[in-house]
Amino acid sequence: MAIHKILVTGSNGQLGWELAQAASSFTQFEFVFVDRNAMDLSKPNEFESVIALFAPDAIINTAAYTTVDKAETEKELAHIINAEAVASLAGIAKIRNIPFITFSTDYVFSGNATTPYLPDTQREPVNYYGQTKADGEQMAIAANENTIIIRTSWVFSSHGNNFVKTMLRLMKDRDALNIVGDQKGRPTYAKDLAMATIQLLIAINAGATIKGVYHYANTGETTWFAFAEKIKELAGLECNLSAISSDQFPTPAKRPFYSVLDTHKIEKDLGIQIPNWEMALKQCIQQLTHF
Ligand SMILES: NC(=O)c1ccc[n+]([C@@H]2O[C@H](COP(=O)([O-])OP(=O)(O)OC[C@H]3O[C@@H](n4cnc5c(N)ncnc54)[C@H](OP(=O)(O)O)[C@@H]3O)[C@@H](O)[C@H]2O)c1
């Protein structure tokens, strides 16, 4: 059955919002966006009735418990939202025989690698948020072998909370900033990820078999410090930036030192070319400074 009506959770998040912006250009689809009031991910026993009400042909779950440091203490809630709810949605999608797409993170990996992580590399999270997302992946696939998981990393957008917006605010307010320079990853523009997600729906409608784990991030890799330097340059701001080590910036949740995702599988299966992170950042900053 072709996908027409798509239920999207997390409409207020970076990715949910970017999907809503892109949706109007794809008239073959009817998107229904729900926020936490319409569908609370901490209440999986309510999912069936909400989903029955909309009767979608596919479910895209962008909602998640994403406050990485807070997850270290709010463990139960983080686990319900990122693991139990995801498994429940996967199970409902299986019963309804409809595609289910959910998102995961580079933080399912330990960060001990020195080459990009492949979708089938063993999960070994170093913080509780990563553990909940790893559990969510495993439980969703156990509930529904056709689950589609897209892992992404270092997400930014002109909407919501993210590193780019925090840096722009702090660089305007302060003369100098210390930024962690020993963690490496791939920034991801939520707008590009939203477009890839829609391309994935189009591929399914064209008959492609898409299931299992994919990686999506903008191309190129960087450190938080070099990311901040680029934000400063593109926004034309004056602020003295210094690179510090993770040890000098202790946080409740440990971060992996290296979480670069290998994205070849999604590029090949969807026949897409992923934009470079610096070009994507330029677009995002233009959007932010335009308004
Ligand atoms: N952000 C990143 O850097 C990053 C990195 C790697 C992977 N990811 C993954 O990518 C996906 C999209 O992330 P994002 O950046 O768009 O996240 P985000 O901007 O933090 O948005 C998350 C959304 O989830 C919603 N939410 C939280 N608890 C909820 C609940 N109990 N019921 C319903 N909705 C709830 C939030 O609602 P409110 O707006 O009401 O709070 C928010 O709209 C997530 O799976 C995330 O884990 C993100």
The ligand as a Gaussian input file, in Angstrom:
#p B3LYP/6-31G(d) Opt

LIG

0 1
 N       19.574000      17.146000      18.975000
 C       20.662000      16.427000      18.694000
 O       21.798000      16.923000      18.688000
 C       20.532000      14.967000      18.343000
 C       21.695000      14.209000      18.144000
 C       21.576000      12.866000      17.807000
 C       20.332000      12.290000      17.682000
 N       19.218000      13.039000      17.894000
 C       17.916000      12.372000      17.775000
 O       17.225000      12.940000      16.672000
 C       15.810000      12.956000      16.939000
 C       15.276000      14.375000      16.728000
 O       15.914000      15.212000      17.671000
 P       15.671000      16.783000      17.742000
 O       17.013000      17.432000      17.678000
 O       14.605000      17.196000      16.798000
 O       15.155000      16.875000      19.250000
 P       14.557000      18.129000      20.027000
 O       14.702000      19.363000      19.231000
 O       15.099000      18.054000      21.407000
 O       13.004000      17.762000      20.066000
 C       12.532000      16.680000      20.777000
 C       11.034000      16.769000      20.798000
 O       10.546000      15.685000      21.574000
 C        9.468000      16.169000      22.312000
 N        9.214000      15.396000      23.529000
 C        9.991000      15.246000      24.619000
 N        9.340000      14.513000      25.554000
 C        8.142000      14.197000      24.998000
 C        7.031000      13.445000      25.452000
 N        6.989000      12.914000      26.677000
 N        5.978000      13.315000      24.617000
 C        5.964000      13.871000      23.384000
 N        6.982000      14.604000      22.911000
 C        8.062000      14.753000      23.711000
 C        9.837000      17.590000      22.701000
 O        8.655000      18.274000      23.029000
 P        8.652000      19.756000      23.650000
 O        8.992000      20.660000      22.508000
 O        7.246000      19.918000      24.125000
 O        9.660000      19.747000      24.746000
 C       10.508000      18.074000      21.433000
 O        9.568000      18.686000      20.577000
 C       15.645000      12.391000      18.339000
 O       15.387000      11.022000      18.266000
 C       17.014000      12.585000      18.975000
 O       17.271000      11.654000      20.014000
 C       19.284000      14.367000      18.203000

